[in-house]
């Protein structure tokens, strides 16, 4: 469970999302910001849990093989990780601005419950469908730590500063590169053995 929770946590990238949340909420009334953050986090959790249970059925309807799903999850994870480690002005994870109070997009989706996280959920649950309770616990644990960090985002940014947050995001990105390569290798091996 801890291994899956760590992977989910790294993909959610709460430290990298602190500046994104603050940027998206800059036009939101100050007294509503904490409520909006909490609401968006709960929406993201509901989506992640729903996808954990419905994602495998969707993949069966589309006739997608586990090997292809795992390799694709690794590729998606690799693309996210590369953007975390080497952001460019044209292709970064930043949202330019939000004119009013955000709802679902971009805070809940894709910042917390992004496509890479949902793909990883499907990969894990399709490999071990009997471990759904473990993965549910891992999602809850990763979400809880992410929620605390993002709920305290304003305070955290004042304490550690933007440079530290950026450095932590790069470090998380490097760990995700390793996880992505492992997923691609496992998907490739499963394809050739199957």
Secondary structure by P-SEA (a helix, b strand, c coil): caaaaaaaaaaaccccaaaaaaaaaccccccaaaaaaaaaaaaaaaaaaaaaaaaaaaaaaacccaaaaaaaaaaaaaaaaaaaacccccccccccccccccccccccccccccaaaaaaaaaaaaacccaaaaaaaaaaaaaaaaaaaaaaaaaaaaaccaaaaaaaaaaaaaaaaaaaaaaaaaaaaaaaac
